[in-house]
């Protein structure tokens, strides 16, 4: 089983247990999360402003809690005209 499928299965189990949002497909969440974690090494620098632990905590917090302040729903942004 590929990592992405394994991650999707774990996310699905979390959805079934009610601890992960069920309104998003695990097949889409898995590559999003794995991609975020896999690309961290491209921009993280050990001598940068954040330690490895602080960086891991930030990534974890964004994945688990999102970006919206106060945990509220994100307001819809109008679509741009093309």
Secondary structure, DSSP 4 states (H G I P E B T S, - for coil): --HHHHHHHHHHHHHHHTSS-SSS-HHHHHHHHHHHHHHHHHH--TTSSS-HHHHHHHHHHHHHH-SSGGGPPPPPPPPPP-
